[in-house]
Amino acid sequence: MSTWSNGTQTQALPAYAGVQELSSSPLWVYIRTTGLGSHTMGPWANGNFPNLPVNRKILYRLPRVSNVPVTKALTGLGVIGYLVDGVALFDSRDAFVWNRTSETPNGNGYWNREAYVNEGPTFDPAMAHQEPTGTYHYHASPVALRYLLGDHMTYNSATQTYKEASTPVERHSPLLGWVSDGFPIYGPYGYSMTNGSGGLSRMLSGYQLRNGQRGSDNLTDRATLPVWAQRIYGVSAAQRGPAVSTAYPLGRYLEDNAFLGDLTNVLTGKAYLQGVDFDLDVSNGRWCVTPEYPEGTYAYFVTIAADGTPVFPYNIGRAFHGSPTGTAVTTFSEAVSTHFVGGATSSLVSSVIPSTGAQVTLRWTAVEGGSYQIESSTNLAVWTTNAPAVALTGTFGSNSVATIAAPHSFYRIRQTELAAYDSAVGTGDNGNGGGGPGPKGGGGMGPREPPLAAVSPQSAALGTTLTVTFTLGGMAPPPEIIPSSALLGTLIGTSVRRASPTTVTANFSLPANAAAGSVKAAVVFPGPPGMGSVTFSLSNGFTFR
């Protein structure tokens, strides 16, 4: 728990890190998180990075059943999944594209700048940073999380740095989280064979820098796209980018890489094969057995070099393998079962440490910021206070109390106080919302609804799937602000992305059994500090036919 401010991003109250609640329905898994890492976050760029992380108050749902479409959906800017520490996963881009004459943010283009190559100096030791609204996120190997989960990592507490271990790999990498298509993502080490046999090995990326090696072209003028980009973008090869130079070096863009599956091995004269020459497909995953999925699953893997240096495409490729139906939601729209609560609402679990003499030691899980009282009884009816105010600062608390003069005693521990904190419940408001001793904190000044200028198309038949374009009216948020959701009535869109400074696109599947009629169309953005979310809406903006 801590607070910070740089005048723009302000975490005015302490916030609990990570996942605060895990719930599920038959079709969805819901994660409630602050988006803050459980490890030490920062520093970024030696203290010269303008952005700070904040409590994003996210409720995100992931599909329990993953569909694999023939036509793959491109990854969007912003969140593409969440890792088990509650931190967001972003794709491999930094949001800048070549627009035929220069690099611009959040535009449409076929030469997309890499985040690790261009933004790497702003990453903290955990290999993460945050965008302007304060969403802390990973683009590449989440080394701090991998270390906490027992992956093949070491940590130097003196320098606060992480490093790939030099000893032989002894176990399959842990499950790190889930991408928004519902498929898991693992660290870099998996079973050598997809059926779970053959020992362990580092998963090899299927990509090759276009430097003339392994059958790739020797890219100099960026006159053509690689085959994988032509295929998933649906465009011809002739899409010109900036010539390779000191200002625009090779490796600056995603499209500076070729996929080995599209190349011919010049030594054998045969095509490179997945499972023989490389491990992972164009989306940076494969169908395989893992410890958590003994019957097999499609799984993404983090890719690194032997020394731990991140290797393109780092987490997932430019397109999802499955349908990315996972998205942020504002509330539960169905009955759910809650499996875990954390932070301020964590369950108190106590135990007695065996002891001798006239002392008994109690140990219990404690919430940071909490104070506790220890009581004892011989009959479970009358209780005596033994320690009225035990303040704790760690994960576990313990206290020694004198044994009551009776054959047997019962002990209980009660939480008596909890310091004010910024709750994970509510709308993402850059940490300036209320909070306090309970999960109902949150606030800001509530939502505002400037108009949408247009919605296209304006109607569709029930039972169809379509992409809807929302044109923002009034003063649109800055181009770097990523929308958190798009809605047609209560229907939540997927693959929500900022198509241009004034437009947002999202995919919708209209239920065949929905009621026909007009509904409100809306796009929700995180708002400025202290002002809650901003919803651009248009009443009766879309019609279900």
Secondary structure, 3 states (H helix, E strand, C coil): CCCEECCCCEECCCCCCCEEEEEECCCEEEEEECCCCCCCCCCCHHHCCCCCCCCCCEEEEEECCCCCCCCCCECCCCCCEEECCCCEECCCEEEEEECCCCEEECCCCCCEEEHHHHHHHHCCCCCEEECCCCCEEECCCCHHHHHHCCCCEEEECCCCEEEECCCCCCCCCCEEEEECCCCEEECCEEECCCCCCCCEEECCCCEEECECCCCCCECCCCCCCCHHHHHHHCCCCCCCCCCCCCCCCCCCEHHHEEEHHHCEECCCCEECCECCCECCCCCCEEEECCCCCCCCEEEEECCECCCCCECCCCCCCCECCCCCCCEEECCCCCCCEEEEECHHHCCCCEEEECCCCCEEEEEEECCCCEEEEEEEECCCCCCEEEEEEEECCCCEEEEEEECCCCCCCEEEEEEEEECCCCCCCCCCCCCCCCCCCCCCCCCCCCCECCEEEEEECCEECCCCEEEEEEEECCCCCCCCCCCCEEEECCEECEEEEEEECCEEEEEEECCCCCCCEEEEEEEEECCCCCCCCEEEEEEEEEEEC
